[in-house]
């Protein structure tokens, strides 16, 4: 219990530093799927923390009294919004592409000045080797967003990137992986400790 109280205190200090305690309009943005982190934050903070995901397999967070939103962009409550979508059925590949390279935080440590420091999990050589590839892939996505914003601001005010096209491209990408090996994805290592599988390629 003492360890749990210390961890909670450190977490609350962190959440205050990132303005999650004082801000009344906050949301979790993630790939998916069941709102585990969102649910925990709602129960901890006793305030609505919304959730916006690529895909969700639940329609609501049980036990919460607030009007909390949990929405999936491509798959909502387990229902694909686009015919034959692979966003949910092939979600592991998507997570490999979008996961951050930062090491997981094992715990927060509070010093005598009530400041917190982070203890990180050590990255393996395989994880370090995958960072360059993932950075380049994600930089391409960021560049696309910048171009889309420029187009909407300067050329075509009603421009909206097509979710249907994005979903179709990922579907074709997923289907190609089923028939042939992909060197880039094979080199991407994902830490799946959450599901007890360790490092997965």
Protein Blocks (a to p, Z undefined) as FASTA:
>chain_A
ZZmmmmmmmmmmmmmmnopmmpccdcdddfblnommmmmmmmmnopacddddfbdcbfbd
ehiabdcddddfklgghiafbghiaklmmmmmmmmmmpcfbdcdfbdcddfkopacdddd
dddfklmmmmmmmmmmmmmmmmmmmmmmmmmmmmmmmbccdfklmmmmmmmmmmmmmmoc
cfklmmpccdfklnonopaZZ
